[in-house]
Amino acid sequence: MPPKDNLAAMGLELPPVVPPVASYVPAVRTGSLVYTSGQLPMVDGKLPLVGKVGAEVTAEQAQDLARTCALNAIAAIDALVGIDSIVKVVKVVGFVASAPGFTGQPGVINGASNLLGDVFGDAGVHARSAVGVAELPLNAPVEVELIVEVA
């Protein structure tokens, strides 16, 4: 099934591209690869939750936010080259603003990884990094960036 049909079957649609919060573009293409900038879990222009995962934000909430980040990244790719041109999700990098002692970063970023698998099937299987950090822009709990191969 095409990716847009998979999204529709999940009751999802691509949101508008999140405007940059600094001097960069949401996505760039070089050769057959598209790199997204780090995507925050913006919904309708704002962060639904802020703070550190393991303190103000639960791991489960953060996993949902990571899913939103991935959806925003797909939207940025779609605006640049079209979602149907995605051949393979190559790499996911996830950043988790972590409270001291929180070590569940991989589980949080599963929110992004699972969405990509659901949308792209075997083409959504990817390499990944899940990194705990002290702070993220706008006090966001999670940020995700993608590298995808396109036709």
C-alpha positions in Angstrom: 0.0 0.0 0.0 1.3 3.5 -0.8 2.6 5.5 2.2 -0.3 8.1 2.1 -2.8 5.2 2.1 -1.0 3.7 5.1 -1.2 7.1 6.9 -4.9 7.3 6.1 -5.6 3.8 7.3 -4.0 4.9 10.6 -6.2 8.0 10.8 -3.3 10.3 10.1 -2.6 13.0 7.6 0.5 14.9 6.9 0.6 18.2 8.8 1.8 21.5 7.4 5.6 21.7 7.4 6.8 23.1 10.7 8.6 26.5 10.0 12.2 26.7 11.1 12.9 28.3 14.4 16.3 29.6 13.2 18.4 29.9 10.0 17.9 26.6 8.2 15.5 24.8 5.9 13.2 21.8 6.9 14.9 19.4 4.4 17.5 19.3 1.7 18.2 16.8 -1.0 21.7 15.8 -2.2 21.8 13.1 -4.8 19.5 10.3 -3.8 19.3 11.3 -0.2 17.1 13.7 1.7 18.2 15.0 5.1 15.6 16.6 7.4 16.5 19.2 10.0 15.7 18.2 13.5 11.9 18.1 13.8 10.2 19.1 17.1 6.8 17.7 18.0 4.9 20.8 16.9 1.2 20.5 16.6 -0.7 23.5 15.1 2.4 25.7 15.7 3.1 24.9 19.3 4.6 22.2 21.5 1.9 20.1 23.3 4.3 19.4 26.2 7.6 20.8 27.4 10.2 19.7 29.8 12.5 16.8 30.6 11.5 13.2 30.0 11.6 11.4 33.3 10.5 14.6 35.1 7.8 16.8 33.6 7.1 14.4 30.7 6.6 10.6 31.0 8.4 8.2 28.7 5.0 7.2 27.2 4.1 10.8 26.5 7.6 11.3 24.9 7.1 8.3 22.7 4.0 9.9 21.3 5.9 13.1 20.8 8.6 11.2 18.9 5.9 9.9 16.6 4.8 13.4 16.0 8.3 14.5 15.2 8.6 11.7 12.6 5.3 12.7 11.1 6.6 16.3 10.9 9.8 15.0 9.2 7.7 13.0 6.6 5.8 16.2 5.9 9.1 18.1 5.3 10.2 15.4 2.9 6.8 15.3 1.2 7.0 19.1 0.6 10.5 18.8 -0.9 10.2 15.7 -3.1 6.9 13.9 -2.4 6.3 11.1 0.0 5.9 8.6 -2.8 9.5 9.1 -3.9 10.8 7.7 -0.6 12.6 4.4 -1.4 14.1 3.7 2.0 14.4 5.3 5.5 18.1 5.1 6.0 18.7 6.6 9.4 16.8 8.1 12.3 18.5 10.3 14.9 16.5 11.0 18.0 17.3 13.4 20.8 15.6 13.2 24.2 15.8 16.0 26.8 16.4 13.8 29.7 16.1 14.3 33.5 19.0 13.1 35.5 19.0 9.3 35.7 16.6 8.8 32.8 18.0 6.1 30.5 14.9 5.1 28.4 15.9 7.1 25.3 15.6 4.0 23.0 12.1 3.4 24.0 11.1 7.0 23.5 12.5 7.1 20.0 10.6 3.8 19.2 7.6 6.2 18.7 9.3 7.5 15.6 10.7 4.2 14.4 7.4 2.4 14.8 5.5 5.0 12.8 8.1 4.8 10.0 7.7 1.0 9.9 3.9 1.3 9.8 4.0 3.9 7.0 6.8 2.5 4.8 6.8 -1.2 5.7 10.1 -2.9 5.0 11.4 0.4 3.5 10.9 1.9 6.9 13.5 -0.4 8.6 16.4 1.9 9.5 19.6 2.5 11.4 19.2 4.7 14.5 20.7 6.7 17.3 18.8 7.7 20.4 20.6 10.3 22.5 19.9 11.8 25.8 20.6 15.5 26.0 20.4 18.3 28.6 18.3 20.8 26.6 16.4 21.0 23.3 15.1 24.1 21.5 12.0 25.7 23.0 12.2 23.2 25.9 11.0 20.4 23.7 11.2 17.0 25.2 12.1 15.3 21.9 13.6 16.0 18.5 14.0 13.7 15.5 15.8 13.9 12.2 15.6 11.5 9.2 17.8 10.5 6.3 15.9 8.9 3.5 16.8 7.6 0.1 14.6 8.8 -2.7 14.0 7.9 -6.3 
